[in-house]
Amino acid sequence: MARVRYIGAEPVTVPELGGRTVHPDEMVEVPDGRFDGYVCQTATWEAVEEPKAAESAPKKTTAAKAASTSKEG
């Protein structure tokens, strides 16, 4: 799970977190797959700990790129 900090001015209820009320300057854990959905709201959330899967995930290659690479050699 990734972690973000709420930097808004007033407490908010976050339905995605089970209706939890999050207070200013509170740090919460969010699902790794939703991390970007929080930190893209730069006036409301800031990153604390990025998803671990993003750090260790192997680089993906699309099928089209793989096919063009094999034809070149």
Buried (B, 14 or more C-beta within 10 A) or exposed (E): EBBBBBBBEEEBEBEEBEEEEBEEEBEBEBEBEBBBEBBEEEEBBBBBEBBEEEEEEEEEEEEEEEEEEEEEE
